Amino acid sequence: MKIYVDINTKRDGNGTKEHPYKLINEAAKIAVPGDEVLVFPGVYHENVNPVNAGT
């Protein structure tokens, strides 16, 4: 699954391209091995803590 993140979005979405998450950590919470987190350009001030690790 592809999960999208864009700090410049107007409001937090559901991770789709049309409604991306605002923070990388939100995507990291739901991502599982094999998922892609696609991050749009911008400055993200946060600590990222992936819940699921693996390959």
mmCIF file of the N, C-alpha and C atoms, coordinates in Angstrom:
data_MODEL
# 
_entry.id   MODEL 
# 
loop_
_atom_site.group_PDB 
_atom_site.id 
_atom_site.type_symbol 
_atom_site.label_atom_id 
_atom_site.label_alt_id 
_atom_site.label_comp_id 
_atom_site.label_asym_id 
_atom_site.label_entity_id 
_atom_site.label_seq_id 
_atom_site.pdbx_PDB_ins_code 
_atom_site.Cartn_x 
_atom_site.Cartn_y 
_atom_site.Cartn_z 
_atom_site.occupancy 
_atom_site.B_iso_or_equiv 
_atom_site.pdbx_formal_charge 
_atom_site.auth_seq_id 
_atom_site.auth_comp_id 
_atom_site.auth_asym_id 
_atom_site.auth_atom_id 
_atom_site.pdbx_PDB_model_num 
ATOM 1   N N  . MET A 1 1  ? 0.849  -1.167 0.000  1.00 0.00 ? 1  MET A N  1 
ATOM 2   C CA . MET A 1 1  ? 0.000  0.000  0.000  1.00 0.00 ? 1  MET A CA 1 
ATOM 3   C C  . MET A 1 1  ? 0.900  1.237  0.000  1.00 0.00 ? 1  MET A C  1 
ATOM 4   N N  . LYS A 1 2  ? 0.466  2.277  -0.673 1.00 0.00 ? 2  LYS A N  1 
ATOM 5   C CA . LYS A 1 2  ? 1.175  3.556  -0.666 1.00 0.00 ? 2  LYS A CA 1 
ATOM 6   C C  . LYS A 1 2  ? 0.465  4.487  0.307  1.00 0.00 ? 2  LYS A C  1 
ATOM 7   N N  . ILE A 1 3  ? 1.253  5.097  1.178  1.00 0.00 ? 3  ILE A N  1 
ATOM 8   C CA . ILE A 1 3  ? 0.734  6.026  2.174  1.00 0.00 ? 3  ILE A CA 1 
ATOM 9   C C  . ILE A 1 3  ? 1.394  7.371  1.914  1.00 0.00 ? 3  ILE A C  1 
ATOM 10  N N  . TYR A 1 4  ? 0.589  8.415  1.765  1.00 0.00 ? 4  TYR A N  1 
ATOM 11  C CA . TYR A 1 4  ? 1.099  9.734  1.394  1.00 0.00 ? 4  TYR A CA 1 
ATOM 12  C C  . TYR A 1 4  ? 1.106  10.676 2.591  1.00 0.00 ? 4  TYR A C  1 
ATOM 13  N N  . VAL A 1 5  ? 2.156  11.532 2.619  1.00 0.00 ? 5  VAL A N  1 
ATOM 14  C CA . VAL A 1 5  ? 2.320  12.521 3.683  1.00 0.00 ? 5  VAL A CA 1 
ATOM 15  C C  . VAL A 1 5  ? 2.663  13.861 3.035  1.00 0.00 ? 5  VAL A C  1 
ATOM 16  N N  . ASP A 1 6  ? 1.984  14.918 3.468  1.00 0.00 ? 6  ASP A N  1 
ATOM 17  C CA . ASP A 1 6  ? 2.259  16.260 2.938  1.00 0.00 ? 6  ASP A CA 1 
ATOM 18  C C  . ASP A 1 6  ? 2.046  17.286 4.041  1.00 0.00 ? 6  ASP A C  1 
ATOM 19  N N  . ILE A 1 7  ? 3.130  17.871 4.518  1.00 0.00 ? 7  ILE A N  1 
ATOM 20  C CA . ILE A 1 7  ? 3.069  18.868 5.590  1.00 0.00 ? 7  ILE A CA 1 
ATOM 21  C C  . ILE A 1 7  ? 2.253  20.094 5.172  1.00 0.00 ? 7  ILE A C  1 
ATOM 22  N N  . ASN A 1 8  ? 2.143  20.321 3.865  1.00 0.00 ? 8  ASN A N  1 
ATOM 23  C CA . ASN A 1 8  ? 1.451  21.510 3.367  1.00 0.00 ? 8  ASN A CA 1 
ATOM 24  C C  . ASN A 1 8  ? -0.042 21.300 3.116  1.00 0.00 ? 8  ASN A C  1 
ATOM 25  N N  . THR A 1 9  ? -0.566 20.115 3.452  1.00 0.00 ? 9  THR A N  1 
ATOM 26  C CA . THR A 1 9  ? -1.989 19.881 3.263  1.00 0.00 ? 9  THR A CA 1 
ATOM 27  C C  . THR A 1 9  ? -2.791 20.745 4.234  1.00 0.00 ? 9  THR A C  1 
ATOM 28  N N  . LYS A 1 10 ? -3.987 21.119 3.835  1.00 0.00 ? 10 LYS A N  1 
ATOM 29  C CA . LYS A 1 10 ? -4.815 22.007 4.673  1.00 0.00 ? 10 LYS A CA 1 
ATOM 30  C C  . LYS A 1 10 ? -5.210 21.348 5.990  1.00 0.00 ? 10 LYS A C  1 
ATOM 31  N N  . ARG A 1 11 ? -5.554 20.052 5.932  1.00 0.00 ? 11 ARG A N  1 
ATOM 32  C CA . ARG A 1 11 ? -5.929 19.328 7.150  1.00 0.00 ? 11 ARG A CA 1 
ATOM 33  C C  . ARG A 1 11 ? -5.497 17.877 7.021  1.00 0.00 ? 11 ARG A C  1 
ATOM 34  N N  . ASP A 1 12 ? -5.357 17.217 8.153  1.00 0.00 ? 12 ASP A N  1 
ATOM 35  C CA . ASP A 1 12 ? -4.915 15.836 8.176  1.00 0.00 ? 12 ASP A CA 1 
ATOM 36  C C  . ASP A 1 12 ? -5.924 14.951 7.451  1.00 0.00 ? 12 ASP A C  1 
ATOM 37  N N  . GLY A 1 13 ? -5.417 14.037 6.655  1.00 0.00 ? 13 GLY A N  1 
ATOM 38  C CA . GLY A 1 13 ? -6.283 13.160 5.887  1.00 0.00 ? 13 GLY A CA 1 
ATOM 39  C C  . GLY A 1 13 ? -6.168 11.715 6.326  1.00 0.00 ? 13 GLY A C  1 
ATOM 40  N N  . ASN A 1 14 ? -6.381 10.809 5.346  1.00 0.00 ? 14 ASN A N  1 
ATOM 41  C CA . ASN A 1 14 ? -6.382 9.382  5.636  1.00 0.00 ? 14 ASN A CA 1 
ATOM 42  C C  . ASN A 1 14 ? -5.216 8.645  4.983  1.00 0.00 ? 14 ASN A C  1 
ATOM 43  N N  . GLY A 1 15 ? -4.249 9.382  4.443  1.00 0.00 ? 15 GLY A N  1 
ATOM 44  C CA . GLY A 1 15 ? -3.067 8.772  3.859  1.00 0.00 ? 15 GLY A CA 1 
ATOM 45  C C  . GLY A 1 15 ? -3.153 8.503  2.366  1.00 0.00 ? 15 GLY A C  1 
ATOM 46  N N  . THR A 1 16 ? -4.279 8.831  1.747  1.00 0.00 ? 16 THR A N  1 
ATOM 47  C CA . THR A 1 16 ? -4.387 8.667  0.299  1.00 0.00 ? 16 THR A CA 1 
ATOM 48  C C  . THR A 1 16 ? -3.716 9.842  -0.393 1.00 0.00 ? 16 THR A C  1 
ATOM 49  N N  . LYS A 1 17 ? -3.482 9.710  -1.694 1.00 0.00 ? 17 LYS A N  1 
ATOM 50  C CA . LYS A 1 17 ? -2.852 10.802 -2.441 1.00 0.00 ? 17 LYS A CA 1 
ATOM 51  C C  . LYS A 1 17 ? -3.717 12.062 -2.400 1.00 0.00 ? 17 LYS A C  1 
ATOM 52  N N  . GLU A 1 18 ? -5.026 11.878 -2.440 1.00 0.00 ? 18 GLU A N  1 
ATOM 53  C CA . GLU A 1 18 ? -5.964 13.009 -2.428 1.00 0.00 ? 18 GLU A CA 1 
ATOM 54  C C  . GLU A 1 18 ? -6.104 13.635 -1.040 1.00 0.00 ? 18 GLU A C  1 
ATOM 55  N N  . HIS A 1 19 ? -5.895 12.827 0.012  1.00 0.00 ? 19 HIS A N  1 
ATOM 56  C CA . HIS A 1 19 ? -6.042 13.281 1.404  1.00 0.00 ? 19 HIS A CA 1 
ATOM 57  C C  . HIS A 1 19 ? -4.878 12.745 2.243  1.00 0.00 ? 19 HIS A C  1 
ATOM 58  N N  . PRO A 1 20 ? -3.678 13.294 2.028  1.00 0.00 ? 20 PRO A N  1 
ATOM 59  C CA . PRO A 1 20 ? -2.498 12.771 2.729  1.00 0.00 ? 20 PRO A CA 1 
ATOM 60  C C  . PRO A 1 20 ? -2.496 13.111 4.217  1.00 0.00 ? 20 PRO A C  1 
ATOM 61  N N  . TYR A 1 21 ? -1.697 12.337 4.954  1.00 0.00 ? 21 TYR A N  1 
ATOM 62  C CA . TYR A 1 21 ? -1.447 12.682 6.347  1.00 0.00 ? 21 TYR A CA 1 
ATOM 63  C C  . TYR A 1 21 ? -0.596 13.937 6.376  1.00 0.00 ? 21 TYR A C  1 
ATOM 64  N N  . LYS A 1 22 ? -0.670 14.667 7.479  1.00 0.00 ? 22 LYS A N  1 
ATOM 65  C CA . LYS A 1 22 ? 0.132  15.878 7.649  1.00 0.00 ? 22 LYS A CA 1 
ATOM 66  C C  . LYS A 1 22 ? 1.504  15.560 8.259  1.00 0.00 ? 22 LYS A C  1 
ATOM 67  N N  . LEU A 1 23 ? 1.600  14.460 9.002  1.00 0.00 ? 23 LEU A N  1 
ATOM 68  C CA . LEU A 1 23 ? 2.829  14.100 9.695  1.00 0.00 ? 23 LEU A CA 1 
ATOM 69  C C  . LEU A 1 23 ? 3.315  12.710 9.278  1.00 0.00 ? 23 LEU A C  1 
ATOM 70  N N  . ILE A 1 24 ? 4.634  12.559 9.191  1.00 0.00 ? 24 ILE A N  1 
ATOM 71  C CA . ILE A 1 24 ? 5.233  11.272 8.842  1.00 0.00 ? 24 ILE A CA 1 
ATOM 72  C C  . ILE A 1 24 ? 4.899  10.232 9.900  1.00 0.00 ? 24 ILE A C  1 
ATOM 73  N N  . ASN A 1 25 ? 4.884  10.625 11.160 1.00 0.00 ? 25 ASN A N  1 
ATOM 74  C CA . ASN A 1 25 ? 4.614  9.680  12.236 1.00 0.00 ? 25 ASN A CA 1 
ATOM 75  C C  . ASN A 1 25 ? 3.231  9.052  12.121 1.00 0.00 ? 25 ASN A C  1 
ATOM 76  N N  . GLU A 1 26 ? 2.264  9.775  11.592 1.00 0.00 ? 26 GLU A N  1 
ATOM 77  C CA . GLU A 1 26 ? 0.926  9.199  11.393 1.00 0.00 ? 26 GLU A CA 1 
ATOM 78  C C  . GLU A 1 26 ? 0.989  8.042  10.409 1.00 0.00 ? 26 GLU A C  1 
ATOM 79  N N  . ALA A 1 27 ? 1.764  8.208  9.347  1.00 0.00 ? 27 ALA A N  1 
ATOM 80  C CA . ALA A 1 27 ? 1.945  7.124  8.377  1.00 0.00 ? 27 ALA A CA 1 
ATOM 81  C C  . ALA A 1 27 ? 2.728  5.976  9.002  1.00 0.00 ? 27 ALA A C  1 
ATOM 82  N N  . ALA A 1 28 ? 3.739  6.298  9.816  1.00 0.00 ? 28 ALA A N  1 
ATOM 83  C CA . ALA A 1 28 ? 4.562  5.267  10.450 1.00 0.00 ? 28 ALA A CA 1 
ATOM 84  C C  . ALA A 1 28 ? 3.760  4.404  11.415 1.00 0.00 ? 28 ALA A C  1 
ATOM 85  N N  . LYS A 1 29 ? 2.699  4.952  11.975 1.00 0.00 ? 29 LYS A N  1 
ATOM 86  C CA . LYS A 1 29 ? 1.856  4.190  12.904 1.00 0.00 ? 29 LYS A CA 1 
ATOM 87  C C  . LYS A 1 29 ? 1.092  3.075  12.201 1.00 0.00 ? 29 LYS A C  1 
ATOM 88  N N  . ILE A 1 30 ? 0.732  3.276  10.932 1.00 0.00 ? 30 ILE A N  1 
ATOM 89  C CA . ILE A 1 30 ? -0.097 2.279  10.248 1.00 0.00 ? 30 ILE A CA 1 
ATOM 90  C C  . ILE A 1 30 ? 0.669  1.458  9.220  1.00 0.00 ? 30 ILE A C  1 
ATOM 91  N N  . ALA A 1 31 ? 1.868  1.889  8.858  1.00 0.00 ? 31 ALA A N  1 
ATOM 92  C CA . ALA A 1 31 ? 2.641  1.187  7.831  1.00 0.00 ? 31 ALA A CA 1 
ATOM 93  C C  . ALA A 1 31 ? 3.068  -0.193 8.331  1.00 0.00 ? 31 ALA A C  1 
ATOM 94  N N  . VAL A 1 32 ? 3.001  -1.161 7.436  1.00 0.00 ? 32 VAL A N  1 
ATOM 95  C CA . VAL A 1 32 ? 3.460  -2.517 7.726  1.00 0.00 ? 32 VAL A CA 1 
ATOM 96  C C  . VAL A 1 32 ? 4.532  -2.875 6.709  1.00 0.00 ? 32 VAL A C  1 
ATOM 97  N N  . PRO A 1 33 ? 5.323  -3.923 6.957  1.00 0.00 ? 33 PRO A N  1 
ATOM 98  C CA . PRO A 1 33 ? 6.352  -4.305 5.998  1.00 0.00 ? 33 PRO A CA 1 
ATOM 99  C C  . PRO A 1 33 ? 5.777  -4.434 4.585  1.00 0.00 ? 33 PRO A C  1 
ATOM 100 N N  . GLY A 1 34 ? 6.468  -3.808 3.626  1.00 0.00 ? 34 GLY A N  1 
ATOM 101 C CA . GLY A 1 34 ? 6.028  -3.821 2.235  1.00 0.00 ? 34 GLY A CA 1 
ATOM 102 C C  . GLY A 1 34 ? 5.309  -2.555 1.808  1.00 0.00 ? 34 GLY A C  1 
ATOM 103 N N  . ASP A 1 35 ? 4.824  -1.759 2.757  1.00 0.00 ? 35 ASP A N  1 
ATOM 104 C CA . ASP A 1 35 ? 4.169  -0.492 2.427  1.00 0.00 ? 35 ASP A CA 1 
ATOM 105 C C  . ASP A 1 35 ? 5.205  0.545  2.023  1.00 0.00 ? 35 ASP A C  1 
ATOM 106 N N  . GLU A 1 36 ? 4.761  1.528  1.251  1.00 0.00 ? 36 GLU A N  1 
ATOM 107 C CA . GLU A 1 36 ? 5.606  2.660  0.885  1.00 0.00 ? 36 GLU A CA 1 
ATOM 108 C C  . GLU A 1 36 ? 5.023  3.921  1.504  1.00 0.00 ? 36 GLU A C  1 
ATOM 109 N N  . VAL A 1 37 ? 5.852  4.683  2.197  1.00 0.00 ? 37 VAL A N  1 
ATOM 110 C CA . VAL A 1 37 ? 5.436  5.981  2.719  1.00 0.00 ? 37 VAL A CA 1 
ATOM 111 C C  . VAL A 1 37 ? 6.070  7.026  1.815  1.00 0.00 ? 37 VAL A C  1 
ATOM 112 N N  . LEU A 1 38 ? 5.246  7.743  1.083  1.00 0.00 ? 38 LEU A N  1 
ATOM 113 C CA . LEU A 1 38 ? 5.703  8.748  0.125  1.00 0.00 ? 38 LEU A CA 1 
ATOM 114 C C  . LEU A 1 38 ? 5.530  10.123 0.753  1.00 0.00 ? 38 LEU A C  1 
ATOM 115 N N  . VAL A 1 39 ? 6.639  10.821 0.938  1.00 0.00 ? 39 VAL A N  1 
ATOM 116 C CA . VAL A 1 39 ? 6.649  12.095 1.652  1.00 0.00 ? 39 VAL A CA 1 
ATOM 117 C C  . VAL A 1 39 ? 6.880  13.228 0.660  1.00 0.00 ? 39 VAL A C  1 
ATOM 118 N N  . PHE A 1 40 ? 5.927  14.150 0.607  1.00 0.00 ? 40 PHE A N  1 
ATOM 119 C CA . PHE A 1 40 ? 6.055  15.319 -0.258 1.00 0.00 ? 40 PHE A CA 1 
ATOM 120 C C  . PHE A 1 40 ? 7.101  16.264 0.334  1.00 0.00 ? 40 PHE A C  1 
ATOM 121 N N  . PRO A 1 41 ? 7.726  17.106 -0.500 1.00 0.00 ? 41 PRO A N  1 
ATOM 122 C CA . PRO A 1 41 ? 8.733  18.047 0.001  1.00 0.00 ? 41 PRO A CA 1 
ATOM 123 C C  . PRO A 1 41 ? 8.178  18.974 1.072  1.00 0.00 ? 41 PRO A C  1 
ATOM 124 N N  . GLY A 1 42 ? 9.017  19.301 2.025  1.00 0.00 ? 42 GLY A N  1 
ATOM 125 C CA . GLY A 1 42 ? 8.633  20.207 3.098  1.00 0.00 ? 42 GLY A CA 1 
ATOM 126 C C  . GLY A 1 42 ? 9.521  19.968 4.298  1.00 0.00 ? 42 GLY A C  1 
ATOM 127 N N  . VAL A 1 43 ? 9.312  20.749 5.340  1.00 0.00 ? 43 VAL A N  1 
ATOM 128 C CA . VAL A 1 43 ? 10.078 20.610 6.573  1.00 0.00 ? 43 VAL A CA 1 
ATOM 129 C C  . VAL A 1 43 ? 9.159  19.985 7.615  1.00 0.00 ? 43 VAL A C  1 
ATOM 130 N N  . TYR A 1 44 ? 9.588  18.839 8.121  1.00 0.00 ? 44 TYR A N  1 
ATOM 131 C CA . TYR A 1 44 ? 8.808  18.083 9.100  1.00 0.00 ? 44 TYR A CA 1 
ATOM 132 C C  . TYR A 1 44 ? 9.587  18.065 10.409 1.00 0.00 ? 44 TYR A C  1 
ATOM 133 N N  . HIS A 1 45 ? 9.063  18.711 11.431 1.00 0.00 ? 45 HIS A N  1 
ATOM 134 C CA . HIS A 1 45 ? 9.714  18.753 12.744 1.00 0.00 ? 45 HIS A CA 1 
ATOM 135 C C  . HIS A 1 45 ? 8.998  17.746 13.646 1.00 0.00 ? 45 HIS A C  1 
ATOM 136 N N  . GLU A 1 46 ? 9.530  16.527 13.685 1.00 0.00 ? 46 GLU A N  1 
ATOM 137 C CA . GLU A 1 46 ? 8.884  15.491 14.482 1.00 0.00 ? 46 GLU A CA 1 
ATOM 138 C C  . GLU A 1 46 ? 9.853  14.324 14.688 1.00 0.00 ? 46 GLU A C  1 
ATOM 139 N N  . ASN A 1 47 ? 9.553  13.521 15.665 1.00 0.00 ? 47 ASN A N  1 
ATOM 140 C CA . ASN A 1 47 ? 10.261 12.268 15.882 1.00 0.00 ? 47 ASN A CA 1 
ATOM 141 C C  . ASN A 1 47 ? 9.400  11.161 15.293 1.00 0.00 ? 47 ASN A C  1 
ATOM 142 N N  . VAL A 1 48 ? 10.000 10.339 14.461 1.00 0.00 ? 48 VAL A N  1 
ATOM 143 C CA . VAL A 1 48 ? 9.247  9.262  13.805 1.00 0.00 ? 48 VAL A CA 1 
ATOM 144 C C  . VAL A 1 48 ? 9.529  7.964  14.542 1.00 0.00 ? 48 VAL A C  1 
ATOM 145 N N  . ASN A 1 49 ? 8.461  7.287  14.948 1.00 0.00 ? 49 ASN A N  1 
ATOM 146 C CA . ASN A 1 49 ? 8.572  6.043  15.691 1.00 0.00 ? 49 ASN A CA 1 
ATOM 147 C C  . ASN A 1 49 ? 7.704  4.979  15.013 1.00 0.00 ? 49 ASN A C  1 
ATOM 148 N N  . PRO A 1 50 ? 8.262  4.226  14.034 1.00 0.00 ? 50 PRO A N  1 
ATOM 149 C CA . PRO A 1 50 ? 7.480  3.193  13.378 1.00 0.00 ? 50 PRO A CA 1 
ATOM 150 C C  . PRO A 1 50 ? 7.024  2.107  14.357 1.00 0.00 ? 50 PRO A C  1 
ATOM 151 N N  . VAL A 1 51 ? 5.778  1.730  14.263 1.00 0.00 ? 51 VAL A N  1 
ATOM 152 C CA . VAL A 1 51 ? 5.215  0.700  15.140 1.00 0.00 ? 51 VAL A CA 1 
ATOM 153 C C  . VAL A 1 51 ? 5.627  -0.687 14.648 1.00 0.00 ? 51 VAL A C  1 
ATOM 154 N N  . ASN A 1 52 ? 5.589  -0.889 13.341 1.00 0.00 ? 52 ASN A N  1 
ATOM 155 C CA . ASN A 1 52 ? 5.909  -2.190 12.745 1.00 0.00 ? 52 ASN A CA 1 
ATOM 156 C C  . ASN A 1 52 ? 7.225  -2.111 11.999 1.00 0.00 ? 52 ASN A C  1 
ATOM 157 N N  . ALA A 1 53 ? 8.181  -2.923 12.377 1.00 0.00 ? 53 ALA A N  1 
ATOM 158 C CA . ALA A 1 53 ? 9.455  -2.960 11.675 1.00 0.00 ? 53 ALA A CA 1 
ATOM 159 C C  . ALA A 1 53 ? 9.525  -4.231 10.845 1.00 0.00 ? 53 ALA A C  1 
ATOM 160 N N  . GLY A 1 54 ? 10.402 -4.261 9.896  1.00 0.00 ? 54 GLY A N  1 
ATOM 161 C CA . GLY A 1 54 ? 10.582 -5.456 9.086  1.00 0.00 ? 54 GLY A CA 1 
ATOM 162 C C  . GLY A 1 54 ? 10.978 -5.105 7.678  1.00 0.00 ? 54 GLY A C  1 
ATOM 163 N N  . THR A 1 55 ? 10.921 -6.096 6.803  1.00 0.00 ? 55 THR A N  1 
ATOM 164 C CA . THR A 1 55 ? 11.292 -5.873 5.416  1.00 0.00 ? 55 THR A CA 1 
ATOM 165 C C  . THR A 1 55 ? 10.118 -6.165 4.508  1.00 0.00 ? 55 THR A C  1 
# 
